Amino acid sequence: MTGKRREYLHIETPFLRLAFANKYLPAAGRDLKVFGKFENMQPSGSFKLRGLGYLASKAVANGATGICTSSGGNAAYAVAYSAQVLGVPYTVCLPTSTPAFVVNALAAGEKSTVIAVANGATGICTSSGGNAAYAVAYSAQVLGVPYTVCLPTSTPAFVVNALAAGEKSTVILHGKNWDEAHAKLLSIVEESQGKLYLIHPFDHPDIW
């Protein structure tokens, strides 16, 4: 199904009578027929695929080249499945307390990126002036935390302005090149005493 565009990604699941459910109802309702909808049989494992799959499909049809979410549960699985069917990359941002089996499952998909935000961190940061910086800035907005980006002074003004436009943003210009800007950021992270979590723009196993 990869690469296809369709409006609905979910399947029709069984709608069956629960023959023994009546005995758990109050006496006045024991003559009612109780039915169950088995949404656990959706490809992503829950009903979340119905709404999120539709949203993802429309987004890609309208030109989106990737999708992302900040859930570590059924919504994340729905987004990951939708991305696989639609043939686009997906990014999931999670707290580091997320169980390993969830992280591994989400990271197993093609074109997947899983980002962890450390326990206790109240902000995230990076030293990229390109797509990685935009990804970190967007993730911070979704997670509702501040973000800091450290860039060399040669960074084009339109990049600086775009990154500085986000809420709770801090953009620092330092040094002539990436190495100097990154060294500055490392010192800022150390001074934050665990409150600022470094998202390296390329050198981290969870990125690849």
N, C-alpha and C positions, 0 to 999 in steps of 0.2 A: 504493500500500500504506500510505500515511501514515495514522496513527490506528488501525490495526488491531492487535489483540493476538493473538499466536500464540506457541505454545511454542517452535517451532524457526524460526530465521530463515535457516539455511543451506540450500543446495540439494544434491541428489545429483550428484556429479561423476563423470566417467568413470573406470573401473577397467580399464586396458588392459595387454596383455602387451607387454613391452619385448623385442622379438625379438633385439636385438643385445647385450643386457646380459650374456648368459651368458659371453661371451668375456672379460669383466673379472673373472669369478669364478675361484677356485682350480680346478685340474683336477678335483678330486673333486665340484665343484658345477656343472659345466657341463651336466649333464643336467637341471638344475632349470629350471622355468619362472618367470621373473621378471616381476612385474607392477608397474605404477606407478599411484598414485592422484593424479589431476590436481587437487589442491586449489587451485592457482593460478587455477582457473576459478570459485572462490567469488566472490560479488559484491564482497566486500571485498579479494579478492586472495590470501587464504591460509586455512589450516585454522583460524585463530584464531576465525573467525566461529562455528564449531560450539559451542565452550564459552562464549565471551563473549556470543554472541547469545542463547543459552539463559539465561544468568545475567541479562542485561539484560531479557529478556522476562518472566522471573519477577519481577524487581524492580518493573517497571512494573505488572504484574498485581497486585502486593501493595501498590500505592499510591505508588511512587516517581514523582516528577514531573520527574526529570532524572537523567542518569548522567554519570560522569566517570572519567578515567583519567590516568595519568602517563606513558604510553608514547609514544614518537615513531616507532613502527614499525607492524608488522602489527596489534598489539593495538589501537592507536589507530584505525586504519582500520576495524577490526571494530566498535569502540564507536561510532564516528561513523555507520557504516552502520546499525547497530542502532537508534540514536536516530532516524535519519531514517525508518526503517520504522515505528517505534513512535510517532512523532510527539511526541517529547519533546526538550527542550534537552540539549546535551552540553557538557562542559568538558574540555579537555585541557591539562595543565600540562607544559611542555617546557623543557629547558635552551636558552639562547640560541644554543648551537652547532648546534641542529637546522637542517638544510638548508632553505633558503627554500621549495623546492618541496613539502616535507612540510608546513611551516607553512601555506602557501597552500592546499594540498589540504584540510587539516583545517579551515581557517577558512572554506572555501567553502560548507559545509553550512548549511542553515537552522538558526537558534537555536543557533549554535556560539559558544563562547568559547575562545580559545587564549591561555594565559598562559605567558610565558617567564621562567625563572629565570636570572639572569645568571651567566656563568662567573666563578668565584671567590667568588660570594656564598655565605655560609654561613647566611643567614637571609632571610626576607621580612617585609615590614611594610606596613601600611595605616593610614588614618585614618578608616575607616568605622565606624559603630556599628550597621550594619544587615546586610543580606544579603551585601554585599561582604566584610565582616569575617569572616562565617561561612565564606564561600568560601575566603578566604585562609587561615584557620585550618585548614580541612579539607585544603587543598592542602599546607600545611606538614606536617601529620601524615602524609600519604601520601608526601611527598618525604623525610621524616625530618629536616627542618631546623627550627630555632627560628623563631618568629614574634613580631612585636611589633605591638600595636595601640594607637594613641594616640587617646583619646576626650575630648570635653569633660566637665567635671565634672557636667553635668546628665544624663549617660547613666544610664538606669534600672539598678538594681542587678542585675536578673536578666540583663541583657545583659553587664555586666561579669563576673559570675560565670561565665556560660557560656563566654565567650572566655578567661577565666583558667583554665578547667578543663583545657585541653589541655596535653599534655606540651611542655616547652620554650617555654612561653608567657610573654610579658611584656605586661601591660596598664598603660598610663600614662594617668592622668586629668590633663588640663591645659586651662585656658582655659574661657571661658564658651560658646563656640560652635565649630563645625567649623573655621572659618578659623584660630582660635587653636590648636586641637589639631593641625591640619595643619602649621602653621608650626613647631610644636614638633617634629613628626615629621621635617620636612625638616632641621632642625638635627641631629637624632639620626642621620639617614642620612649627612649630611656628616661627622659625627664618626666614623662607622664605617669610613670610608675604603674603601668598596667592598664591605664584608662584609655589608651589609644592603641588600637590593634593594627599592626602593619599588614597590609595586603600587597605583597610583592607583585609588580606588574607582570612577571614571567617566571620567577624562580620559586615555585612551590608545587609539590606533587598533586595537590588538589585542583590545580588549575589545568593540568594536562590529562 
